[in-house]
Amino acid sequence: MPAQSKAQQRAAGAALSAKRGETKVSDLQGASKEMYDTMTEDELEDYASTDHDGLPEKVDDD
């Protein structure tokens, strides 16, 4: 499933970096921390690799 916004893509990238040991888990907050806890590395890779052209900055949760 591809990311639906640039913010979601960035959060997935941060969580993926922590999963790979490139950054500290303690540096994660908000959505990236939740993604780290609930998603696999493959799922995070899918979100993080989404082409960001045309994605909105954020998605309304309405």
C-alpha positions as CSV (number, residue, x, y, z in Angstrom):
1,M,0.0,0.0,0.0
2,P,1.6,3.3,-1.0
3,A,1.7,6.3,1.2
4,Q,-1.2,8.7,0.9
5,S,0.7,11.9,1.9
6,K,4.2,13.3,2.1
7,A,3.9,13.4,5.9
8,Q,3.1,9.7,5.9
9,Q,6.0,9.0,3.6
10,R,8.4,10.8,5.8
11,A,7.2,9.1,8.9
12,A,7.6,5.7,7.2
13,G,11.1,6.6,6.2
14,A,12.0,7.6,9.8
15,A,10.5,4.3,11.1
16,L,12.3,2.3,8.4
17,S,15.6,3.9,9.4
18,A,15.1,2.9,13.0
19,K,14.1,-0.6,12.0
20,R,17.4,-0.9,10.1
21,G,19.4,0.4,13.0
22,E,20.4,3.6,11.2
23,T,18.8,5.9,13.7
24,K,17.7,5.6,17.4
25,V,14.3,4.3,18.1
26,S,14.2,6.8,21.0
27,D,14.3,9.6,18.4
28,L,11.0,8.6,16.9
29,Q,7.8,10.3,17.9
30,G,4.2,10.4,16.8
31,A,3.3,8.5,13.6
32,S,6.8,7.3,13.0
33,K,6.9,5.6,16.4
34,E,3.5,4.0,15.8
35,M,4.6,2.8,12.4
36,Y,7.8,1.4,13.9
37,D,5.8,-0.6,16.5
38,T,3.1,-1.9,14.2
39,M,4.6,-2.4,10.7
40,T,7.1,-4.7,9.1
41,E,10.3,-3.5,7.4
42,D,8.7,-4.5,4.0
43,E,5.6,-2.5,4.7
44,L,7.6,0.5,5.7
45,E,9.7,0.2,2.6
46,D,6.6,0.2,0.5
47,Y,5.3,3.4,2.2
48,A,8.7,5.1,2.1
49,S,9.4,4.4,-1.5
50,T,6.1,5.9,-2.8
51,D,6.7,8.5,-5.5
52,H,5.9,11.8,-3.7
53,D,5.1,13.8,-6.8
54,G,1.4,14.7,-6.6
55,L,1.0,13.6,-3.0
56,P,-0.6,16.1,-0.6
57,E,1.4,17.3,2.4
58,K,-1.2,15.8,4.8
59,V,-4.4,13.7,4.4
60,D,-7.5,14.8,6.2
61,D,-8.8,12.1,8.6
62,D,-12.4,13.2,8.1
